[in-house]
Amino acid sequence: MRRRGSVGRQMYRVLLFAIVIPIVIIGIIAALLLFKQMSQRYEEQIKAENTRVKSILFDVTSSMYTNTEPILSLQDYRDLLSAEVYLSRQREQYDAMNRALSSLKRTTAAISTINIYTNNPVIPSGSFFINVGTTGEQEVGDTAQKAAGSGVINDPFSRFEWYNGIDPMAWDTYTCMHVPLNEYEDAYELTLVRRFNTGNSKSRAYAVVTISTNYLRNRLLTTDNYMLVGLSGYPVFFSSVYDEQGIDMPEAATADPNDYNYLGDMMLGGRVALAYVSSFVPYKADNRFFVLIGDYDAHSVMRSILRNYLIVLLLAVAGPVIAIVMYSRYFTGRVFALREAMHRASTGDYDIIESLSGDDELSDTFNDLKLTTEKVRENEARYYEAKIREQRLINMQQNMEFKMLSGQINPHFLYNTLEAIRMQAIRGGDRDVATSVKYLAKIMHYVLDSTGRSVATLEDELRHIDSYMQIQRLRFGEKVNWNYYIAEGFKPEEYHILPLLLQPIVENAIGHGLKDMDRNGHVSVIVEYERSDDEDRKLLITVNDDGLGMSPEEIEKLNRSLEIKRSDTDEKGASSIGLYNIHQRIKLYYGEEYGLTIRSNQGKGTSVVLRLPADGLGQEEREKTDLSEE
């Protein structure tokens, strides 16, 4: 007991200093590195998403600027907006500008609305033109048909939402404005305001283009990340959450709001998310856009992975601890093992364990017991060795007798004998006998040759059937006829099949299908691929006869019997046993999905269909091929 306690304490110290402490230290360091790598990965992902959104927004704003450039740069349109009279010339220019605006809106999916605002009193309001009047006090329904309300008395444009957030003298500016969607709601959309160079300080005109939020949603929302896009000084005009348009962009610690670039945790929608905020300046404008991308799943996924890692680390520590505890129990088990060995030896059972691990009194006692049992086993071994030598002599004698019996049947002797009989028949003028002997020799040659191999070519199998049918014709005359139908492109000489599969079926067709016919019978062998689009299609070999056929009940019973083991004493006879054997050989070699099926119509003949793999490979060969490809 004192020794066992000492060993136990040693094991626990080894466990603590050699396994547990190093694993814990390495595990903590690995956990920190893993957490850092995961954080960097998610940070890179949201940065990439932020860059993608900025790229799309820059592309959309640039396209909007270039698409409106032909309208603002055409001299005819500038002349119209600065005209002092509205005559036929101005009317033509007005209509042309209307057509251009209509075409631009129709062909540009990003445009939600486009309007020309002017204070020139001679320009009438229309589909795309809004005359704001000459005073800021005019209400809706007066000259300014689409005004939002009263404004500064000296500035009629001040009644409009888009105008209040821009520098009136700036040429190109982005702002945000509410665009009515229906009677009950409106959309807060990004707006490009471009001032026309009319050359007349009194006549001012602006092209106001709103960018469709739905268009931005289709372009930007390709991930599940939280997204906000806003314009400096304005609420957010785009959000991945539909009802969050118009909220303020979340604040981040920065010295200059126009340049801030923030990466870290932010409270978004009441939840903490890993967020990245950056900005960019659009094409040909001084405004600044801010893009926020937030990932709600980053922290939860990292916590989940870290938790799983810590579980694995705990298991890594628990494993050695359990192993040491189990080994302590194993030490106690050695005592019981020694006791069991001594008990078995005392009862005459010397088949005890080979050794007892360790180097202590237990192992010394076991070694003494082992020496005693080995001396007894040596005496018994001498007796069994004598018996084994005697049995080996008997086996050698039986093997020699088997070889002598096998040598008595020499295939070459049979072929030579049959050839001698055939030549005698030819010399005697009996051509039928000579022909019969020739085909019989071919059949015996194929059968004996097939016993030494597992497969044969389909061409050899068909040649064997041909020899068999030739003998049947000598027997029955013209009553027996046969032919082969081979699918185009199929090469029987390259397809391998189990030997002696078809001849028993053909023999069965003649013996049962044609035996009671009073007219000439016909047997056909059809080789074709199964009509299927599946890659794993089958090769079908069908043996047809035009004999008497069978009833549906007989066919159903016969097909069912193919799955039931038969014996020589079966009442169905050797033919059904032969079909069963063929069916089982196919299933065993090729697989369960292959086999034999029988079809028949009473009075119209019988068909036996063999379903085989298209490549001719056995089940084991296909498995080896699949493994090698993997």
N, C-alpha and C positions, 0 to 999 in steps of 0.2 A: 504493500500500500504506500510506503514511503517513497519507493522508486517511481510508482505511477504518478504520485503527486508532484514529484520533481520534474518528471518529463512533461506533465501538463503545464506547469508553470513556465518551463522553457518554451513550450510551443506558444503559449500566450504572449510571451515577450517577443519571440520571433515574429509572430503575427502583427504585433503592435508596431515594432520598429522597422521591420523589413517589408511589410505589405500595407498596413492600414495608413500609416502616416505618409509614406511616399505617394500612395494613390490619392489620398485626400489633397495633398499639395499640388500634385500634377493636375488633378481634376479641377481644382479651383482656378489654377492658371489657364487651363484649357477653356473653362467656362467664361472667364473674362475675355479671352481672345475670341471665342465664338460670339459672345455678345457684341464685341466691337465690330467684328466682320459683318454680322447681321445688321447692325446699325448703319455701317457704311453702305451696305447693299441697298437698304431701304432709302437712305439719303440719296444715293445715286439714282434710284428709280424715280423718286419724286422730282429730282432735279431734271432728269431726262423728260419727264412728263411736262414739267413747267416749260422747258425749252420747246417742246413740241407745240404746246398751246401758244406760246409767244410767236413761234414761226407761222402758225396758221393765222393768228390775228394780224401779224405784219403782212402776210400775203393778202388777206381780205382787205385791209385798209389800203394797201398799195394798189390793188386791183380797182377798188372804189375810186381812188384818186385818178388813176389813168383812164378809167372808163368815163369819168365826167369831164376830163380835160378837153375833148373835142367840142363840147358845148360851151365851155367857158372861154376857149381860145378863138372861136370863130368870130370874125369881125362883124358879120351880118347880125349876129345875136347881140353883140355889144352895142351896135348902132341902134337896134330896136329898143333896147332898155334905156338908152339915152335920148331917144327921139322926142321932139317937142310936138309933133303932130302924129296922127294915126290915120294914114291914107292907105291906098292899095299896096304900095311898096311895103309899108310896115305890116299890113295884113298878111302878105305873103311870107314875110320873115316870121311873123307870129305863128302861122300854120306850120311852117317848116320846123320851127323850134318845138312845137307841140308834138309833131311826128317823131322828131329825134328823141324827145324825152319819153314818149310812149314806147319806142323801140328799145331804148336803153332799159327801161323798167321791165319790159317783157322778156328781154334776153339775159338779164342779170338776176340770178336767183337770190343773190345776197341783198338786193334792194327791197326794203319794205315799203317805203314811200319816197317820192322825190317831188319837190316843189320849188318854184322860183318865186321868191318874195321881192317885190319892188314897190317903191314909193312914187314912181313916175305916174302921174294922174292920167296920162293918155293910154296906158296899157290896161286893157280890160282883164278882169279875173276870169279864170277858166279852169280846165281839168288839172293843169299843172301850174297855173299862174295864180298868185295871190297878190292883189293890190292892197297894200296896207293902209293906203290913204295918206293924208298929209298932216294928220294930227294924232296925238296919242290918246285922245279922249273918245275916239269913235268906238262903238260897241259892236258886238256880233250882229250881223244883219245889215250893217251899213256898208260903206265901200269896201272895208276889209272883211270879206265874207267869212274867213276862217280865223279871225282874231280870237285870242283867249280872254280878253277883257280890257280894261282901261290901263293906260300906261302913262309915261311921261308926256306932257303936253307937246313938247317940241320934238319928240322922237316917236313916230308911229310904230317902229319895229319893237319898241319896248313892251308891247302888249303880248309878245310871244315868248314862250318858255325857252326856246333854243337861243334867243338873242341875249337873254339876261346873264348867261354864263360865259360870254365870249367878249373879245376885244373887237368893237365895231370896225376898227380900221385894219384888223388882221386879214390877210388874204385867205388862209386855210386854217381852220380850227376844228377840233373835235369837242363835242359836248354830249349831253344826254337829255332826252326829252320823253315825255309820255305820249304814246301814240294810241288812240282809241282802237280797241279790238271789236267791241260791240257796245250795246247800250249800257252794260253794267260793268265792264272792266276795260282796262287799257294795259299796254305793255310799255316798260321802261327800256328804251332802246338807244344804242349808240348812234350818234348823229354826226355827219360830216357837214360843216358849213363852209362854203367857198364863196368869196365875194367877187363879183364881176368888176372888171376894169372898164367902167362906162366912159371914163374921160370927163365926167361931169360930176362935180362935187355935190350938186343938188339931187341928182338922180342916183340912188343907190339900189343895188340888186344883189341878192344872195341865192345861191343854189343850196338847198337844205335836203340832204339825203340821209334817211334812217336805214340802218343795217338790220336786217331781219334777225331777231333772236332765235327763231326756229332754225334758220340757216346755220347760225353759229352752234346751236345745240347739236345739229346733225354732224357738223365738222369736228366739234371739240369732244363730245362725250363718247369716247371709245373705251374708257376704263371705269372702274367703280370708285375712283378717287373723288374726294370732295374738291370742288373747284369754284373759285370766285375770280371774276375779272372786273376791274373797275378803272375809272378814269380819275386822274388826280383832281381832287376838289369836288368830286361827285360821289354819290352812293354807287354801289355795285350794280352794273347793268347786265351782268350775266352770272348765273349760279347753277351748279349741277342739281340743286334742289329747286324745284319750279317756283315755289312761293317765296323765295328769299331774294328776289330781285328788289333793289331799292334799299337794302340794308347797308350799313356802313362797313367798310373794309376793316377787319380786326386790326387792332394796333399792335405794333411790334417796337421793341426798344431800338431806336435809331437816332442818329444825330441830325440827319437831313432827310425829310420824308420823300424828297424827289430822287434820292439815290439809294434808298435803303434796300438791303438784300439780307433776308433773315432766314435762318434754318434752325428749327428747334420745335419744341412742344408749344402748342397753342390750344386754347379752349375754343372749339368750333362746334356750334350747335349744341352746346351743353355737354360736350364730350371732349376729352383730351385727344389730340391727334398730332402726329408728326407732320409738320407743315414747312413749306418752303415758299417764300414770297420774293418776287423779283420784279423788275420793271423794264420797260423799253420805250423808246421814242419812235412814233410812226413815221412813215415816209412823208416828207415835205410839210411837217407840222411840228409845233413846239410843245404839244401836249405830252403827257407821260402816262402810259398804261401800267397798271399793277396787276400781276397774276399771282394768285394763291392756290397752291395744290396741297391738300391734306390727305393723309392716309390714316384712317381710323384703325385699320387692322395691324399696323406695324408693331405696336407695342404688345398687342394680344398674341400675335404670332411669335414674337421674340420670347415673350414670357412662356408660351406653350413649349417652344423648342428648348428653352433653358430648363423648364420643369422636367421635360422628358430626359434631358441630359443628366440632370441631378438624380433622377430615378435610376438611370443606368449606372451612374457613379455609386449610388447607394448599393445597387446590386453587386457592383464590382467589389465593394468593401464587404458586403454581407457574404459573398461567396466564400472568400478565404476564411472568414470567421466560422461559417458553418462547417467548412472543410476541417478546420482544426478541432472543432467540437466533435465532429463525427469521428475524427481520428482518435480522439481520446476514448470514445466509446469502442472504437475498433481495438484499442490496446486491451481493454477489458475482455473483449471478445476472444483474444488470443488464448486467454486462460481457459475459456470454455472450449475452444478448438482443441487444445491439448488434452483436456479431459475427455472429449468425445473420441479422439484418436486412441487413447489408452483403452477406453471402453470397447471400441470396435476390435482392437487387437486381442483383447481378452476373450472375445466371443468367436475368434477365428477369422474375422474379416480384416485382411491386411491391406485393403485398398484405402489407405488414408492419404491425407494431403501430402504433397511433396516436401514442403518446407514450412517453417514458421519464421516469419520475419523478426528481426531484432537480434541483439547480441547480449542476452542476459540469461538468468537461470532458467527461464521458460524455454528458450531455444536450446540450451544444453540438455535439458530433460527430454525435449522432443527428439534431439539427435540420437540420444541413447535408445529411445523407443524405435527410431527409424532403423538403426543398425540391427536391432533384434528382428524386426519384421522383414528386413531385406534378406537375412539369412534364410528365413522360412520361405520367402518368395523365390529365392534361387533354387531351392529344392523343387518347388512346384514348377518353376520355369523349365527345368530339365525335362520334366514329365511332358509338359505341353509342347516343347520343341520336338520331342520324339513323335508326338501325335501329329504335329504340323508337317514334319518330313514325310510321314506316312501318307498324309492327305495330298501333299504335293506330288508324290509318286503316282497316286491314283489319278489326279488331275492331268498329269502329263500323259498317262496311258490313254485317258479318254480323249485328250486332244489329238493324239496320234491316230486313234481309231476314227475320229471325225475327219481328219485330213485324208485318211485312206478312203473313207466313204465318198468324200467330196471329189477325190481324184478319179473315182470310178466313172463319174459323169463328166466327160470331156466334151465341151461344145463343139470343138473342131472335129471330134470323132463323129458326132451326130450329123454335122453339115456334110462331112465327106461321105458318110453312109447314105444320106438322102441324095446326094449328088450322084453316087453310084447307082442307086435305084432309078433315078431319073434317066441316066444314060442308058440303062438296060431297057427302060420303057421306050426310049427313042429308037434304040436298035430294033426293038420288037415291034415298032410301028404304032405303039399305043400313045398317041400324042396327048390324050386327055389325062392319062395317068402321069405322064411326064410334066404336064402343066400343073397338075395338082401337087405333085411333089415339089416343084419349084416354088410355088406360093407357100406351101407348108414350111419349106426351109426358110423362106423369108420371115414368116411369122415366128418360127422358133428362134431364129437369129435375133429378131427384134425383142422378143420376150426375154430371152436369156441375157441379152445385152442390157436391157432396162433394169435388171435386178442389181446391177452394179453401179447405177447412177440414180440421182434424185430427180433429174429433169431431162426432157428431150425436146427437140424442136417440134413445132406444130407440123412442119413439112414431113418429118419422120413419122409422126402420128397418123397423118393423112395417108402416107404411103403404106403404113401398116394396115389401115382400114381397107385400102385398095386391094392389098393381097388377100385379106379376109373375104372381101366381096367377090373376088375372082373365084375363090374356092366355092362360095355359095352359088355362084352362077353355074359352075360345073355340076353342082348338085341339083339345082332347081331349074336350070336353063334360063330362058328369057323371062321367066316369072319374076326375076330379081333384076332391078335396074337401080343405078345410083349416079349421082353427080355432086360436084362441089361448087359452092358460090362464095367467092372470096371478095371482100370489100376492096374497092379500088384504092391502091396505094398501100395496102397491107402486105407485109412480107412474112409469109409463114416460116421461111427459113431462119428468120431472126427472132421469132417469138418462141419463148421457152414455156413448156407446159409439163405438168406431171405426166409421166409415161403411163400408157394403158388406161387413159380416162375415157376415150371415145369408143374404143372397140367393144367393150361390154354393152354400151348403149345401142350401138348399131346392131350387135348380135341380138339384143332384146327386141329391137324394132322388127327384125326378120322373124325371130322365133315366136313373137306374140302378135305383132301388128299385121304381118303378111301371111301367117301360117294357114288361116282358114279362107283366104281369098281365092276366088275362082277366076281371077284375071291377073294380069301382070301388075306387080307391085313396084313401088318406087321409093327409094330412100335418098334424101338430100341432106347435105351438111352445109350449113350457112355460117360464115364467119364475118361478123360485122361489129362496129362500135355502137354502143348504146346511144340513142338519140337524146342527148342531154347537153345543157350548157355548162354543167358543173365541171370543175377542173378534174375531179376524181370520177370521171366517167368509167364505164365498165366495157370489157370485151365480151360479146355474146356469141357463143357457139351453139347453134341450134341443130338438132338431129330430128328431121321430119320423116314420117312415113304416111302413106295414104291408105293405111289399113282400116280395120273395122272400128277402131277408136274405143272409147269408154264413156260410160255415163258420168254426169257431174258428181254423183255420189261416190263412184269408184275413184274418180280423179282426186276428190277432196280427201278421201281416205288414204290414197296412195301418197299424196303430198304430205299428209300428216305423219305417215309412217316413216318418212325420211328423217324425222327427228327422234324416232324411238329405236333403241338398240335392238338388232335382230340377231337370230341364231340360226344354225343350220336346220334345226327342227321346226322352224317357223312354218306355219301353214301356208304362208304366201309363196314359199319356195325360194330358190336360189336367185331368181331375177330381182325380186324386191330387196333381197339382202345385198345383191350387187349394186343396185341404185343407192341404197343406204350407205354402203362403203364408199362409193364415189363421192356422194354428198359430204360425208364426214372427212374424207381425205382433202377435199377442196377447202373446207372450213378450217381444218387443222393447219394447212400449209399457207393459205392465203389470208385467212381472217374470217370473222363471223359474218361480215356483210356479203360474202361470196357463197356460192353454192349452186344447187341444182333445183330446177322447177319443172313440173310436168303439166302440160296442157293437152286437152283432147276434146274432140267433138264426136259423138257417136255416129259412126258411118262415114266420117270424114278424115279420120287419121289421128295421129298423136304427135306431139312435139315435146322434146326434152331439151330444155335450155340450160346451158352452163354459163354462169355469170362469173367472169374472171377479171383480174386487174388488167388495165390497158397496157401496162408496162411489163407484165409477166413476172414481176418480182414477188417472192414469197414475203410473208409477214416479217420474218427476222431480217431479210435483206432490206426491206423498206425502212425498218427501224434503224439499221446500221447506216443507211444512206442519209436519213434525217439527222442522225447524230453527227455524221461527218460534215454535213452542211452547216449545222449549228456551230 
